[in-house]
Amino acid sequence: MTFANDTVEALESAVFLANSELEPDTLTTVGELRHFFTQFGYTGPLPTASALQPVRAIRATLRTLFLSSRDGAVPIVNEILEEQRALPQLVRHGEVDWHIHATSDDRPLAERILVESAMAMIDVIRADEMSRFSHCAMDDCGGVVFDMSRNRSKKYCTLTCTNRAAQAAFRARQAEDA
């Protein structure tokens, strides 16, 4: 299944945000929030200190959404869209062609992230593609994996976990040889 670019971008940014809550927490300063904002191409004013806590507060909701069953995700999506009074509209800005926004750039960043994530999840749910989300395969990690690979072979949430798994496998082979 191929998703629209804005859907994939919204999901990638929301999964990144959900995983930022893991140890070590990688969203503790306004600078880190601004880096997230620019890294994932959000529009609107650069976030200020007042945006940090509300964005941090939505991470658990996003994690729950991504790790839910298809039927379990539906009420979460519907609740987000209702609470935020989402109103889908086609927009075009910068280099990005027509796509859907369901809230305006002047709304709080946490609200925009929630709405964009919920709108993206509509596509995932309708396409019956919840299997694109899973738990990280590292035993000591609670990360969310978003797998857009063709063969759905992604096991780890971040490059850090991928590297840790490779190191563990290498050490295990070394121990066998010894």
C-alpha positions as CSV (number, residue, x, y, z in Angstrom):
1,M,0.0,0.0,0.0
2,T,1.3,3.4,-0.9
3,F,0.3,6.3,1.3
4,A,0.4,10.0,0.3
5,N,3.6,11.8,1.3
6,D,1.8,14.0,3.8
7,T,0.4,10.8,5.5
8,V,3.8,9.2,5.8
9,E,5.4,12.4,7.0
10,A,2.7,12.9,9.7
11,L,3.1,9.3,10.9
12,E,6.9,9.4,10.9
13,S,6.9,12.6,12.9
14,A,4.3,11.4,15.4
15,V,6.2,8.0,15.9
16,F,9.4,10.0,16.4
17,L,7.6,12.1,19.0
18,A,6.0,9.1,20.7
19,N,9.5,7.5,20.9
20,S,11.1,10.7,22.3
21,E,9.5,9.8,25.6
22,L,11.7,6.7,26.0
23,E,14.9,6.8,28.1
24,P,16.6,9.0,27.6
25,D,13.9,11.5,27.0
26,T,14.9,13.5,23.9
27,L,12.3,16.3,24.2
28,T,13.1,18.2,27.3
29,T,14.0,21.7,25.9
30,V,12.5,24.3,23.6
31,G,15.6,23.8,21.4
32,E,14.8,20.1,21.0
33,L,11.2,21.0,20.2
34,R,12.3,23.5,17.6
35,H,14.6,20.9,16.1
36,F,11.6,18.5,15.9
37,F,9.5,21.2,14.4
38,T,12.0,22.1,11.6
39,Q,13.1,18.4,11.0
40,F,9.6,17.4,10.2
41,G,8.7,20.5,8.2
42,Y,5.9,21.9,10.4
43,T,4.5,25.2,9.2
44,G,3.4,28.2,11.3
45,P,5.3,30.1,14.0
46,L,8.4,28.5,15.6
47,P,7.3,26.9,18.9
48,T,8.0,28.8,22.2
49,A,8.5,27.5,25.7
50,S,4.7,27.5,26.2
51,A,4.4,24.7,23.6
52,L,6.9,22.3,25.2
53,Q,4.7,20.8,27.9
54,P,1.6,20.3,25.8
55,V,3.6,18.5,23.1
56,R,5.3,16.3,25.7
57,A,1.8,15.5,27.1
58,I,0.5,14.0,23.8
59,R,3.2,11.4,23.5
60,A,1.4,8.7,25.5
61,T,-1.7,9.2,23.4
62,L,0.2,8.8,20.2
63,R,1.9,5.7,21.5
64,T,-1.4,4.2,22.5
65,L,-2.9,5.1,19.1
66,F,0.0,3.4,17.1
67,L,0.0,0.3,19.2
68,S,-3.8,-0.2,19.2
69,S,-5.6,-2.7,17.1
70,R,-7.5,-1.4,14.1
71,D,-10.8,-1.4,15.9
72,G,-9.1,0.1,19.0
73,A,-7.6,3.0,17.0
74,V,-10.9,4.2,15.6
75,P,-12.3,5.7,18.8
76,I,-9.0,7.3,19.6
77,V,-8.9,8.9,16.1
78,N,-12.5,10.0,16.4
79,E,-12.0,11.5,19.8
80,I,-9.0,13.5,18.7
81,L,-10.8,14.9,15.7
82,E,-13.9,15.8,17.7
83,E,-12.0,17.3,20.6
84,Q,-9.9,19.4,18.3
85,R,-12.8,20.4,16.1
86,A,-10.9,19.3,13.0
87,L,-12.1,20.7,9.7
88,P,-10.3,19.1,6.7
89,Q,-9.3,21.4,4.0
90,L,-7.0,21.2,1.0
91,V,-4.0,23.5,1.3
92,R,-0.8,24.1,-0.6
93,H,2.3,25.8,0.8
94,G,6.0,26.1,0.0
95,E,7.1,23.3,-2.2
96,V,4.3,21.0,-1.1
97,D,1.5,20.5,-3.5
98,W,-2.2,20.1,-2.5
99,H,-2.7,18.1,0.7
100,I,-5.0,18.0,3.6
101,H,-4.8,20.0,6.8
102,A,-7.5,19.7,9.3
103,T,-6.4,22.5,11.6
104,S,-4.8,25.9,10.9
105,D,-1.2,26.9,11.4
106,D,-2.1,29.3,14.2
107,R,-3.4,26.5,16.5
108,P,-1.2,25.1,19.2
109,L,1.5,22.8,18.0
110,A,0.3,19.9,20.2
111,E,-3.2,20.2,18.7
112,R,-1.8,20.3,15.1
113,I,0.3,17.2,15.7
114,L,-2.7,15.3,17.2
115,V,-4.9,16.2,14.3
116,E,-2.4,15.5,11.6
117,S,-1.7,12.1,13.2
118,A,-5.4,11.3,13.4
119,M,-5.9,12.3,9.8
120,A,-3.0,10.1,8.7
121,M,-4.3,7.2,10.8
122,I,-7.6,7.4,8.9
123,D,-5.7,6.3,5.8
124,V,-4.0,3.5,7.7
125,I,-7.2,2.2,9.2
126,R,-9.2,2.4,6.0
127,A,-6.4,0.5,4.2
128,D,-6.2,-2.1,7.0
129,E,-2.5,-1.4,7.4
130,M,-2.2,-1.3,11.2
131,S,0.5,-4.0,10.9
132,R,2.8,-1.2,9.8
133,F,3.1,-0.4,13.5
134,S,4.7,-2.7,16.1
135,H,6.7,-2.8,19.3
136,C,10.5,-2.5,19.0
137,A,12.2,-5.9,19.0
138,M,14.7,-4.9,21.7
139,D,13.6,-6.5,25.0
140,D,14.4,-3.4,27.0
141,C,12.8,-0.9,24.7
142,G,9.2,0.3,24.5
143,G,9.5,2.1,21.2
144,V,7.0,2.2,18.4
145,V,8.2,0.8,15.0
146,F,6.7,2.4,11.9
147,D,7.5,0.1,9.0
148,M,7.0,1.4,5.5
149,S,9.4,-1.2,3.9
150,R,8.0,-3.3,1.1
151,N,8.7,-6.6,2.9
152,R,7.8,-5.2,6.4
153,S,11.1,-6.3,7.9
154,K,11.8,-3.4,10.2
155,K,12.2,-4.6,13.7
156,Y,13.7,-1.7,15.6
157,C,12.4,1.8,16.4
158,T,15.6,3.7,15.9
159,L,19.1,3.3,14.6
160,T,20.3,3.1,18.2
161,C,18.2,-0.1,18.8
162,T,19.3,-1.5,15.4
163,N,23.0,-1.0,16.4
164,R,22.5,-2.4,19.9
165,A,20.9,-5.5,18.4
166,A,23.8,-5.9,15.9
167,Q,26.3,-5.5,18.7
168,A,24.5,-8.1,20.8
169,A,24.4,-10.6,17.9
170,F,28.1,-10.0,17.2
171,R,29.0,-10.6,20.9
172,A,26.9,-13.8,20.9
173,R,28.8,-15.1,17.8
174,Q,32.1,-14.2,19.4
175,A,31.1,-16.0,22.6
176,E,30.2,-19.1,20.5
177,D,33.5,-19.1,18.7
178,A,35.4,-18.8,22.0
